[in-house]
Amino acid sequence: MDKNWWMPLYGVFLGIYVPPEVRELKGDLVMHLADTPSTVYGAVRRLVKVLSPRWIVHTGDLADDVKLELSPGELPRYRAKLEHLRRALEGDDSPGLVFVTGNHDNEATVREFFPESLVFRDRGRIELCGEGFNLSHDMSGLEEPPLRYNLFGHEPSQADCSEQGRFFLNGLLGVHIISLSLGKVYCLPYPGYVDDGRLGRRKRGL
């Protein structure tokens, strides 16, 4: 029997599984996520409390169960979701927040709900704790040349990869925990219900 048979049940009842190796990380940590439906906000909140990241980077579609590009009239529901997300991302040590707006985001609303955060429209570059980060909502929008950490979302078919000491990380597939002191990246899979929250099974598009 698969020794990890319990992980789907963990995802249903507790959220995002954090291996002991990740729980024990010290130093400057960056958490990266993308395309988050509101169904995962509780799990994200617990993750923030466990790991106390220095920075949280979200590469777009903050409330991915509200498809603003397809249904602009759902802005009030989107605003309500962002209020819940704000509470989920607030940690005891007040992590810095960086957002890249996605195709289902409203930039003005993101800036309103996160006034102390850095907000990029579609793409941007930033230095966090001495390391360069290249950010975009989708991989094709990443600027050239690549930096050490290249973060995006949106594309379910694009797997994480690394080449020549550079990381290309898709936050749609899992939450990345980046240890800047060790130069390591850990990917924590989302619970199975997250894809349902994204409406992927209803063929409404990412």
Helices and strands as residue ranges (DSSP letters): H 7-13, H 20-23, E 29-33, G 38-40, H 41-51, E 55-58, G 72-74, H 75-89, E 96-101, H 107-113, E 118-121, E 123-128, E 131-136, G 139-141, E 149-152, E 161-163, E 166-170, E 174-179, E 184-189, H 193-197, G 200-202
